């Protein structure tokens, strides 16, 4: 699957918008920003009825990726610098996501 990243005409499609960003899309069509609506939006992009989203992606030779940081927090002792949360349990989350078939990436 790694070769697919460098194949002409292929690339990365991000569908891991934050809840706030996805909420803007939903609001533009008159829907509430709630988990069920966010999931339905993502499912419309890639899924088939009765299948897990990750399985549909893999069947189409799409490598699913997950943004694994837990958001930014202020960095103590600095002037307006931030630091991402989630490094303390990152290894165990990577292992779990890998077992589910996902390629994970940490976005700093």
C-alpha positions in Angstrom: 0.0 0.0 0.0 2.9 2.4 0.6 3.5 2.7 -3.1 0.0 4.1 -3.6 1.2 7.4 -1.9 3.6 8.1 -4.7 1.6 6.8 -7.7 0.7 9.5 -10.2 -3.0 10.5 -9.8 -3.1 9.3 -6.2 -2.8 11.2 -3.0 -4.2 11.8 0.5 -7.8 12.9 1.1 -8.3 14.3 4.6 -11.6 13.6 6.2 -10.5 14.0 9.8 -11.8 17.5 10.3 -12.2 18.7 13.8 -15.7 18.7 15.2 -15.8 22.4 14.9 -14.8 22.4 11.2 -17.2 19.6 10.4 -19.9 21.6 12.2 -19.4 24.5 9.8 -20.1 22.1 6.9 -23.2 20.7 8.6 -24.5 24.2 9.6 -24.2 25.3 5.9 -26.9 22.6 5.1 -29.0 23.2 8.2 -27.8 20.3 10.3 -26.8 20.2 14.0 -23.1 19.6 14.9 -23.6 16.2 16.6 -21.8 13.0 16.4 -24.4 11.2 14.4 -24.4 13.9 11.7 -20.6 14.0 11.6 -20.4 10.3 11.1 -23.1 10.4 8.4 -21.1 13.1 6.6 -17.9 11.0 6.6 -19.8 7.8 5.6 -21.3 9.6 2.6 -17.7 10.1 1.3 -16.5 6.6 1.4 -18.9 3.9 2.7 -21.3 1.3 1.7 -24.3 0.2 3.7 -23.6 -2.3 6.4 -19.8 -2.0 6.2 -17.3 -0.3 8.5 -15.7 2.8 7.0 -12.2 1.4 7.4 -13.1 -1.8 5.5 -14.6 0.1 2.6 -11.4 2.2 2.4 -9.1 -0.8 2.4 -11.2 -2.6 -0.2 -10.6 0.4 -2.5 -6.9 0.4 -1.8 -7.2 3.5 0.2 -4.9 3.6 3.3 -6.9 5.0 6.2 -5.1 7.4 8.4 -5.9 8.8 11.7 -4.9 12.1 13.3 -3.8 10.9 16.7 -3.0 13.9 18.7 -5.5 15.0 21.3 -5.4 18.7 20.5 -3.2 21.6 21.5 -2.7 23.1 25.0 -0.7 26.1 26.1 3.0 25.3 26.7 3.8 26.2 30.3 6.4 28.9 30.7 6.2 30.1 27.1 4.7 33.0 25.3 1.8 31.8 23.3 3.4 28.5 22.3 1.3 25.3 22.2 2.0 21.7 22.6 0.0 18.7 21.5 -1.6 16.3 24.0 -1.6 12.6 23.7 2.0 11.6 23.7 1.7 9.7 27.0 -0.5 6.9 25.5 0.6 7.2 21.9 2.3 3.8 21.6 -0.8 1.9 22.7 -3.1 3.9 20.5 -0.8 3.3 17.5 -0.9 -0.4 18.1 -4.7 -0.4 18.4 -5.2 1.6 15.2 -2.7 -0.5 13.3 -4.6 -3.7 14.3 -7.7 -2.0 12.9 -5.9 -1.6 9.5 -5.1 2.1 9.8 -1.9 3.9 9.0 -1.6 6.6 11.7 0.1 9.9 11.6 0.9 12.4 14.3 0.2 15.9 13.2 2.2 18.4 15.3 
